[in-house]
Amino acid sequence: MALRSVNPARPPEGPPPPSRRWQRRLASGLTVLAALLVFAGGYEHYCLYRHGYRFIPKIGPSFLLQFTSSAVLGVALLVLLFPRWSVHVGRWRFAVLQLARLAAIGLNVGTLGALAIAHTKGGLFGFREVGLNPAPQTLLTIIFEWEAASLLAVAMLFAYLAGRKRTAVPVEVPVAEVKHPPRSAA
């Protein structure tokens, strides 16, 4: 039987309540799904790189960089899922997995931003995409990147909720009644 603190200013010790375990498991599951989507988005870029994009100046190396970044971040999301490492910066503490999730969101949103710029009149580095060509890779990339970023954002929220410190239970403290002097009728 675990001892619990009776001090209301100090949170009780022991295993987290079931709601926190559920939130942590949900965050882990969403992270695994998002890591698979990050891998899929990187693979799409690698396929496009192999089938001709490598000959386009600045765009080819960017596709190879996106593939490599996706592979590194996908592995990081899966490897960092279980150890509870954290980085201390001043008085702030950051979970390394949360930083990996944030980096993957940045990669996904950056990829979508680059794709959006490539569809503008000026294009990206002078390279312009039209419509959803090459099909279906462009549509698949949009779906993979958007879903991965969304799932990682939700996973970050649930991981934050599961990891935050419990607040003290409110205790009612009797307050002495204050008597005011009677008002004069002047």
WOWOHU-V612858 format. One record per run of one state. SS is the DSSP state (hx for helix, st for strand, lp for the rest). FROM is the first residue (numbers start at 0). LEN is the number of residues. If there is no record, write none. Layout:
ss=SS from=FROM len=LEN
ss=SS from=FROM len=LEN
This chain:
ss=lp from=0 len=17
ss=hx from=17 len=33
ss=lp from=50 len=2
ss=hx from=52 len=3
ss=lp from=55 len=3
ss=hx from=58 len=21
ss=lp from=79 len=6
ss=st from=85 len=4
ss=lp from=89 len=2
ss=st from=91 len=4
ss=hx from=95 len=23
ss=lp from=118 len=5
ss=st from=123 len=1
ss=lp from=124 len=2
ss=st from=126 len=1
ss=lp from=127 len=9
ss=hx from=136 len=27
ss=lp from=163 len=23
